[in-house]
Amino acid sequence: QALSEIAGMGGGGGDLQEIRARPLTERRVDMHSFCNPSDFQRSPYLSARGNIANIFRGSTEEGYKAYHADKYDEDKNPNGIINFGTSENKLCFDLMSKRLTQTDMNLMEPPLLQYPDWKGHMFLREEVARFLTYYCKAPAPLKAENVIVLNGCGSLFSALATVLCDPGEAVLIATPFYGGITQSVFLYGNVKLVYAYLDSKITGTSTRPFQLTVEKLEKALQDARAEGVTVRALILLNPQNPLGDIYSLSELRDYLEFAKRHELHVIVDEIYMLSVFDESATFHSVLGMDRLPDPQRTHVMWGISKDFAVSGIRFGTLYTENQDVANAVASLCYFHGVCGPVQHKVAQLLRDRGESVAPYWINQVYLRANHARLKAAHTYVTDELKTLGVPFLNRNAGFFVWIDFRKYLRTGTFEEEMLLWRRFLDNKVLLSCGKAFECSEPGWFRIIFADKTHRLQLGMQRIRKVLEEREQEILAEEKEQPCQSEQDGKADSTDEVIFVSRQQEPTCAGSSNLGDLIGLLQQQMRSSDWLQKNTAEQFA
C-alpha cells in the first residue's frame, strides 16, 4: 500500500496550501521531491518492506553518495565536492584524537569482550547519569537504572517508535525537522509522522519565524484525529535542527502540558545541548525542570556524535523513568548495542573530572575551544551571507544556518528548489534543501558551518557563483516576461526581518526600540517595489 501511494504521487511542486490540503497518509510518506518513483524498479528479490527501504535510500541519499564518490581534498581532489550538507563538527579532530588516544582509554578486560547487560555496562550508565545530572542541571541526581545505551540516536528513535506505537500509528513533530527521523520511525516500526507546519511569517502569538506554539500542535493533532490517525507521541528537538532555536523553560512546560492533556509520550532529543556556542543563549534541558508534568511519558535522548565531534563513534543514550519503556527498548538493544571497548572509552570521556569536581578537560579544554571555533565559523558564514544580501535565521546553537534562498526561485515551487539544490551539487558544494526537512515553504536551505576555514571559504565561493548566475538568469527572464513577477506578488526575502536575530527572552520595551526601527525600515525597503521600478538601468 505504501509503495502504491509513493508511486502514485506526481511532481514535487505545490505551495503550502496544496501540501496541507493533501491527506495525511500522503504527506507522511512523501519522498517525491527527491526522485521520480518511476525511476525505481520494484526488485523481485525484496519484500514490500525491502522495496520501500530501497526507495528511501535512493531518494534521500543522492547527495551523500555523490559526496562520498567525489570528496574534496585540498591536495588529492581540489575540485571535489565540499560537504555543507551533513551535520558534523569537523573543527575538533585535534582535541578529540589526542584525548581518545591517551593511555586511560586503552583498557581491555574480559567483561568488555563478553555480552553485556543489553541496557549497557553499569559503569557506563552510572557515568552517563552523573554527566547528565551535571550538564542538564538536574534538581536531584539522575539514576543509572533509568539510563539505556544504544548505538546512536537514530536507533533510539527507531526503538522508541516501535515500543510506543503500533504499525500505522503516528508521532507528532513540527516542521522543518531533521529528516532522518522519518526513516528511523518508519522503516522498522511502520510508524508515520504527523506534521505541525511552522511558517516564516510572524503571525498571531508568534514572536519569531518558524515558532512552535501549542496552538499549532493542537491543530495538527486534531486534523490527524479527524482523519482517523492515532497519534501516540510528540517529538521535540532542543536545540532545534535545522532552525537552531532553543526553547525557553516556559515553552518547554507548555509543550509538555499539551502532551499530558492528550496523554502523549514526549521524546525530547537534546543531542546539541553542549553545542550552544554563544554565552548570550541559554539552554534548558527537560531533565533540569523542577517538575515534569508527566514523568512516565517523558523520554530524553542525547549522544556524543555532535557535542563531542565524533559522529563516527555510534553512541546514544536514553533517560526514562518509565521502566516498562526502558525494558521494552532494552529488548531491542540486542540489535543496536555498543561494543564493550567503546563503552569504556565513552565512560572515560564523560568522567574526565581531573582535579576539579566539575569535568576538568571537558569544561576547561574541550568546550571552551569548541565553542570559540563554532562561533568563529558561524560568524564567517553569516558575514558572507550578509554580503550576498541573503536572509537567514541567526541562532547560536548547533552547526547549521537556516537560509532563505526564495528570491532565487522564479516560480516558488519545490521542483525549482530541487533544481537549485542540484545546481549547487553540480558546482561541487552539497547543501540540504528545505524539502529534506519537510519545510512547507520552497526555497529554504540548511548549510553546515562547523568546518575548517579553507573549506568554508571555497564552499562559499562556489555558493556565491551559483547565486550570482541565478540572479542574472532571473533578471533576464523578467525582462522577457516583465508582468510575471508583478503577478506573483512575491517578496524577495523573509517579510518580517532580513537577518533574523537570535531569540531572546522578553526584555523591556525601551531596549529594543532601535532594533525594531531597523527591522521595520528593512521590511519597508523589501516590501516596496520602488527599487524594482527605479533600477540604475532605467535612470541611465
N, C-alpha and C positions, 0 to 999 in steps of 0.2 A: 504493500500500500504506500509506504513511504517512497519507494522507488518510483511508483507511478506518479505520485504527487510531484516529485522532483522533475521527472521527465516531462510532465505536463506544463511546466512553467515556461513563460515566454522570456522576453528580454529583460535586462536589468534596470530598466528605466522607471519612471514614476516619481511623483513628488510625495510629500508627507501624507497628504490626504489620501492618495491612492494606496499607499502602504497600509495605512490604518484601516482602510475600508476592506482590505483583504481578510479572509477568515484567519483566525489564529493558527489553524492547522497548516496553512501555507506559510505564514510568517515564521513559524518556529523551525522549519526545515528548509531554510531559504539560502541557497548557495548559488543561485543562477547568475549573480553578477560576476562571479569569478570564472565561470566557464559556461559553455553551451552543453547541457547534459547530453545532447545527441552525439557529442564528441566521444562519449564514453560507451564502449561496447559492454553489454552485460556478459560477464565471464561465466562460462558453463562450469568452471571449476570452483566457483564461490557460491555460498548460500546467499539468500537475500540480504542478510546482515553483512556478509562479506562484501557484496557489491556496494552496499551503502558506505561501508568503511573505505572502500577503494575510491568512491566518488569524493568522499570527504577529503581524503589525502590529495587526490589530484586537483581539487578545486581550491584548497586553502594553502597549498604549499608550493605553488608555482614559483613565486619569487624566491622562496627559501631554497628550493632546489637549484634555481638559476644561479643564486649566490654561491652555493657550495661547488658548483661546476666551474665558476669563474671568479674566485675570490681575489679581491685586491691584495697585492703585496708590493710594498714600496720598491723592492729590488727585483723580485721574480715576475710579478704581474702588475705593473703600474697602471695598466688600462683595465684592470679587473673591476668587479662590482664592489662598491662601498656599501656596507650594510647599515643603514639607518632604520631598519625595519624590525629587527629582533631586539627585544628589551633585555639587553645585557649591559653590565657595568664592565667596561674594558679599561678602567682607569687605575685599577689597584692590583694588577698582577704582581708587581714588585713586592708589595706588602704581604699579600696572601701566600705567594710562593715561598717567601722567607719563613713565614710563620708555620706553614704546613710541612716544612722540611726540617724543623727543629727536632732535637733528639726526643723530647717528650711525646712526639707524635708517633714514633716508631716503636710500637709495642705489639708483640704477638704472643698471646696466651691461648691455651686450649679453648676457653669459652668463646673467644672471638671467631673460632673456626668451626663451631658447632651450631646446631639450630638454637636460636634464641627464643625467648618469650616473643610471640608474634607482635605484641604491642611495642617491643623494643627492649633492649637491655635496661635493667633497672638503674644502673649507674648513669645512663644517658637520660632517662626520663626524669631522674632526680635533678640532673644538671639543667635540663630544659625548664623544669618547674621553677628553679631558683633564678634562672636567666629571665624568664617571662615575668616573674614577680618583680624583679628589679626594673626592667625596661618598660613594662606596662604599668608600673606604679600601682600594683595591686594593693588594695587596702589590707589584705591578710595574705600570708604565704600560700602560694598555689601548691596543689598536691600532685605528687608524682603519679598517683593512681589514676588521675584524670588525663594523663598525657599518653598519646599514641604517636608512634613514629612510623612514617611511610617514606617511600622514595619520591618525594616531590608533592607539591600542592595539586597538580593535575590528578594524581592518583587519589588524593583526598577528596576532591570534588566528585570523582567517579564513584568512590566508595560511599560517600555520604548520600549522593543522589540515589544509589542503589538501595541503601537501607532505609531511607526516609520516604521514598516514593515507590509506587507500583508502576509497571510499564504503562506508558501512555499518560501518566500524570505529569504535573508541571511544577517548575520553580519560577518564582517571580524575580526579575532583575531589571535594573534601569539601564537604558541605552544612552550613549555608547558605552560598551564594556569590552573587556579583554575577550576576544573571540574564541580563544582556546577552550573556554568554559563550555561552549556549545558541544564540542566533541567529547569533553570529559564526562558530561552528564548523559549524553545521548548514546554513544557507541556501545557501552556495556549495559546501562540500565534502561535504555529506551525512554529516557525522561526528557521532556521538552522544556523550553524556556518560554515564559510569557513576559512580554516587554512593557515596561513603563517608559514611554518615549519622552526624552528630555529635549528641549528646544534651545537654540541660541538666543532667541528673543527673551527679553526680561518682561514678563507679564504677571499679573495677579500678585501673589505674595512673594514671587521670586525677587531676589536682590542681586543675582549674578547669572550669567549664561549657563545653560545646562544644569540648573539647580534641581536637585531631587527634593520633592516635597511629599508629605503624606497624602495630599490630595491626588497627586499623580499616581501614587501607589494604589490608593483606593480605587481610582478609575480603572486602572489596568486589571486589578483583581476582580472587580465587578463585571468588567467586559468579558473576562475569561469565564467566570461562573455563568454568565448569561449564555455562553456558547457550550456549556456543559463540561468545561475543563476543570478538573480538580487540581487546585494549587496547594502544595504541601509545605513550601518553604520560600524564604526570601534570601537572596544573596546580596551582601553589602561588601563593596571593595573600598577599603580605607587604609591608606590613601588610594584615591580612585585612579584606575588605569582605563582610558587614556587621558582623562581630564587633568589629573594631578590635584583634584580637590581633596581637602582634609575636612572631615566632618567635625563640627563642634559638638561638645557634650550634649547640648540641648537638642541638636539634630539627631544624634545617636539615640537619645532617650525617646524622641518622638517616633523614630523608625521601629524601635524595639517595642514600644507600647502599641503601635499599629499591629505588629506581628502578634503580640499577645492577644489583642482583641479578636483576631481571626484564627487563633490557635495555629499559627505558622511557626515552623522552625526558622531560626536565623543562622545562616552560615556567614561568618564575618572573616574575610580574607584581609589580613594585615601584613602581607608579605613585604611591603615597602615601608614598614613603620620606622626603621632606622635610616631611611634614605630621605629624610626631611632635612634639606641642606641649608636652610636659612633660619637664623635664630628668631626672626620675626614670626615664623609659623610654628604652631604648637600642635603636636599630635596627641590625640586622646584615644587610648585603647579601650575597647569594651571591657577588658579584664581589669581596668583601672577604675571602673564605676563603683560607687559605694553600694549600689543595689541594682541587680539585674531584674527587670520586670518579670522575666520567665526563664530562670537559670536552667531548667531542664530542657528547654528548647533553644538554647543559645550555644553555638559551637564556633570556636575561634581557631583559625589556622595561621601558621607562619612558617617560613623556611629560610634557608641561608643563601639561596641562589642569587637573590637580588641584593640584600643588605650586606652580604659578605663577598659579593662579586665572584661567586663560584657556581655559575649555572650548570657547569658540567658535573658537579657533585650533587647527586639526586637525594635531597633530604627535605622532608616537610614534616610538620608536627601539628597535631590536633589537640586542643584542650576542650574537654567537655565534662560537665558534672553528671551527665546522664550515663549511667553505667550500662543501660540497655543499648544505647547508641555506641558506646565505647566497645562493648563486646561484639556487637554486630560488625562494626568496622574492623575490629581485630581479626575476625574470621576471614576477611579479605586481605589482610596484611600478608598472608602466605604468598599471594601473588605480587605484592608490592613492597617486599621487605628491603631493608637497608643492610648491607653486609657488615659483619662484625668489625673488621678493621676500620671501616668508615665511621661506624658508630663511635669507636674510640676517639678518632680524630675530631669528630664534631664535639664530643664531650670535652676534650681538651681545649678546643677553640672557645667554647662557651664559658668555661670555668676560669679563664685567664684573668685571675684577680691580682697577681703579682703580690706586692706588699700591702696593697690597699684593700679595704673592704669592697670597694667598687671594682668591677673588672678593669684592671690597670691597662693592659695592652689595648683592649677594645676601645676604651674611652680616650686614653691619652695619646695613643699612636694611631690606631686604625680609623676610628670615626672622625677624629679631628682632620686627618689628611683626606679621607674620602669626601667629607662634606665640602672642604675647600676646593677639591678638584671638581666635584659635581657643580658647585656654584660657578666656578670659572668657565667650565664648558657650557653651562646653561647661559651665562652672560654672553659668551661669544656667539652662540647660535641665535639668541634673541636679538642681539645687536645687528646681526646680518639680516634678520627678518625685518627689523625696523628700517634698515637701509633700503630694503626692497619694497617697503610700504605694504608688507603682508601682515594682516591682523592675526593675533594668536592669543591664547589664554596664558597669562603669565602667572604660573604657580611655582611653588618651592618644594615639591615632593616628587619622588620618582626619577626616572631617566628620560622623560619624554615631554614634548611640547605639542599641544593640540592646535593645529594651524588651519586657518581659513583661506583656502585656495578657491573660493567660489567665484571670484572675479575672473578666474582663468577658464571658467566653463561658459560656453556661449549659450547653451540651452538649459543648463542646470539639471542634468539627468545623471543617473548612476552609470549609464553607458559612457557618458563623456568623462565622468570621474575615472572610470576604468581605463579609458584611453590615455588620460593624463598619467595615471599610475604606470601604464606600460611605457609611456614615453620617458618617464624618469628611469625606468629599468633599462630601456634601450640606450640611455645616456649613462649607464653604469652607476646608478645610485638607486638602492632599494628603500622605498618608504612603505608605510602602511596606509591604505586608503580607508575612508570612513566607513564604507560598506563592510569592511572586515570586522568592524566593531558594532555593526547594526545601527549605525548612525542614521537618523531619519532624514537628514539634510545632505544632499550630494555636495561634495566639494571640500569636506574636512579631511585632513590628513594628520597622521601622527609621525613625528620624527624623533629618533633616539639621539640624544646628545652626549651620552656617557661614553665618549670615545676620545682617542688621542688627538692632539691639536692638528697634526698634519693630515689626518683623515677627515677631520671636521672641515678644514679649510678646502680641501679638494672636493669633498662632497657638496659643500655649499656652493662652490664654483659651478659644479655640474647642475645643481638645482637652479641657480641663477640663470644659466644658459637656457634651460628648458623654459623657464618662466618668461624670459625676455623674448624668446622666439614665439611663445604662445601669445604674448601681448601684441606683438606685431601682426600675427595672423588675425587676431580678433579685430584689431583696428582696420585691417584690410577688408575683412568680412563686413564690418559695419559701414564702410564706405560703399560697398556694393549693395548692401541692404540697410540703408540708413534708418528705416522705420522699425526694424525688428526689435532693437534694443529698447526703443521707447515703449513699444507694446509690452515687452516683458516687464517693464517697471521694476527691474531687479536692482537692489542696492549692490554696490561693488565690494562691500565688506560687511562685517558684523554691524548691525544697525545701532547697537547700544553704545559700544565703546570700541576704539580701534585697537589699542594694545591693552587687552583686558588685564587689569592689575590683579594681584593675588587677593584672595578673600581675606577680610579682617573681621574680627568681632566688632559689633556696632560701637561706634565712637560718638563723641559729642558732635553736634551738627556743625559747629564752627570750624572744627579741624579739617573738614573735608570740602569746604567751600571752593577752594582753589581747584582741587581735583575735579569736583563736579562741573565747574565752569569750563575747564579744559575739555572734559569729556563731552559737554554739551556743544562746545564750539566744533570739536572734531565730528560729532554726529551731524551737525548742521552742514558742515562742509561736504560730508559724504552724501547726505540725503539731497542736497541741492544739485540741480542739473546745470548750474551756471558754468562750472568748469568744463563740462562736456560741450556746451553750446558755444563757449568762447575759447576755443583752443588757440594755441600760438599760430597754427597754420592759417586759421581764419583771419586773425589780426594781420598777419603778413599779407 
